[in-house]
Amino acid sequence: MDWKAEGPFYRSVTGWPLPTAKNPDGMAMKIHGVSCGVGGSYAVFEGSVHYRLAFFTTPIDDECSDLFYSIWWPRDEGDDSVAVPDHYRERAEKEFLRTLWNDLEIWRYQIYVENPALAQQDARPYGALRKWAKQFYEIEPV
């Protein structure tokens, strides 16, 4: 929906339309994302779910990285417990931690494509993202 590259930050807003919305801008969910260099991202989910994700990568060598992933959910009204309620913990495991392992299996085998085929609506934001990311690399991709 929107994107902006500013120095080491790439900010974006992604949305999924609500099929039954009378307003063409009606969204079931929006993700407000901030990428911090190529190793970090923070996302705020708005709409059908309300939580925050932080995902950071620390390179170990040319082929491996450590990944750090954290999820924040808002507290339920009146909840002052020091522990996360079981229903949130179970939902996080089901919806995020399991899918993260599936995503990692896909990412493990990805290769860089210099000029990928993109859908027309994706060409400008992904082109801007790729141009922005080049500032963090000292050598050209092979």
matplotlib code that plots the C-alpha trace (Angstrom):
import matplotlib.pyplot as plt

x = [0.0, 2.9, 6.7, 9.5, 13.3, 15.1, 18.8, 19.0, 15.2, 12.7, 9.1, 6.1, 2.4, 0.9, -2.8, -5.3, -8.7, -11.9, -14.0, -17.2, -16.1, -18.3, -15.4, -12.7, -10.0, -11.6, -8.9, -9.1, -5.5, -2.6, 1.1, 3.2, 6.8, 10.2, 13.3, 16.5, 19.3, 19.1, 19.3, 16.3, 12.6, 9.8, 6.1, 2.9, -0.2, -3.5, -7.0, -8.2, -5.1, -3.1, 0.4, 4.1, 6.9, 10.6, 12.9, 16.7, 19.5, 23.2, 25.5, 27.9, 29.8, 29.1, 26.6, 25.0, 23.2, 21.6, 17.9, 16.1, 12.3, 10.0, 6.2, 4.3, 0.5, -1.5, -2.7, -6.3, -8.2, -7.7, -4.8, -1.9, -0.3, 3.4, 3.0, 1.5, -2.0, -2.0, -4.4, -1.9, 1.0, -0.8, -1.9, 1.6, 3.1, 0.4, 0.3, 3.9, 6.5, 5.4, 5.1, 8.5, 10.1, 8.2, 9.4, 13.0, 12.9, 11.9, 14.5, 17.3, 17.2, 16.5, 19.0, 19.4, 17.9, 19.2, 16.1, 13.2, 9.8, 7.4, 3.7, 3.1, 1.8, 4.9, 7.6, 7.9, 8.0, 10.2, 12.5, 12.8, 13.5, 16.3, 17.8, 17.7, 19.3, 22.3, 23.7, 24.5, 26.7, 30.3, 30.5, 28.2, 26.2, 27.7]
y = [0.0, 2.3, 2.2, 4.6, 4.1, 6.4, 5.7, 2.4, 2.1, 0.7, 1.3, -0.3, -0.8, -3.9, -4.6, -7.4, -6.2, -7.2, -8.8, -7.6, -4.0, -1.3, 1.1, 0.1, 0.9, -1.5, -3.9, -7.1, -6.6, -4.2, -4.8, -1.7, -2.9, -1.3, -3.0, -1.9, -2.7, -6.1, -8.0, -6.6, -6.1, -5.0, -5.4, -4.1, -6.0, -4.0, -5.4, -8.9, -9.4, -7.0, -8.0, -7.1, -9.2, -8.6, -10.6, -10.1, -11.9, -12.0, -13.4, -16.0, -16.6, -16.4, -19.2, -19.2, -16.7, -16.8, -15.8, -14.0, -13.9, -12.4, -11.9, -9.5, -9.6, -6.9, -7.8, -8.7, -6.2, -6.9, -9.3, -8.6, -12.0, -12.3, -15.2, -15.2, -16.8, -20.3, -19.5, -16.8, -19.1, -21.9, -19.6, -18.2, -21.7, -22.8, -19.6, -18.3, -20.7, -23.6, -21.5, -19.9, -23.4, -23.9, -20.5, -21.3, -24.5, -22.4, -19.6, -22.1, -23.0, -19.6, -18.1, -14.5, -13.6, -10.3, -9.4, -11.5, -11.6, -9.6, -8.9, -5.3, -4.1, -5.5, -4.1, -0.6, -1.5, -4.5, -2.6, 0.2, -2.5, -4.1, -0.7, 0.3, -3.1, -2.6, 0.1, -2.7, -4.8, -4.1, -6.5, -7.2, -10.5, -13.4]
z = [0.0, 0.8, 1.2, 1.8, 1.9, 4.4, 5.0, 6.9, 7.2, 4.8, 5.9, 4.4, 4.8, 3.4, 3.4, 2.7, 1.5, 3.3, 0.5, 2.1, 2.7, 1.1, 1.3, -1.3, 1.3, 3.8, 5.0, 7.0, 8.1, 7.7, 8.5, 9.2, 8.7, 9.4, 8.1, 9.9, 7.5, 5.9, 9.3, 11.2, 10.9, 13.1, 12.2, 13.8, 12.8, 12.7, 12.0, 12.6, 14.9, 17.0, 17.8, 17.1, 15.6, 15.8, 13.6, 13.6, 11.9, 12.9, 10.2, 11.5, 8.2, 4.5, 4.7, 8.2, 10.4, 13.8, 13.8, 16.7, 16.7, 19.2, 19.4, 21.5, 22.1, 23.9, 27.4, 27.8, 29.8, 33.6, 33.0, 35.4, 35.3, 34.9, 32.5, 29.0, 29.1, 27.7, 24.8, 23.5, 23.9, 22.0, 19.3, 18.9, 18.6, 16.1, 13.9, 14.1, 15.4, 13.3, 10.1, 10.9, 10.6, 7.2, 6.0, 7.0, 5.0, 1.9, 2.6, 3.1, -0.7, -2.1, -4.6, -5.5, -8.9, -10.2, -12.4, -11.1, -12.8, -10.6, -10.8, -12.1, -8.7, -6.9, -9.3, -7.8, -4.1, -4.6, -6.9, -4.3, -1.6, -3.7, -4.5, -0.8, 0.3, -2.0, 0.4, 2.9, 0.6, -0.2, -3.2, -6.1, -6.0, -8.0]

ax = plt.figure().add_subplot(projection="3d")
ax.plot(x, y, z, "-o")
ax.set_aspect("equal")
plt.show()
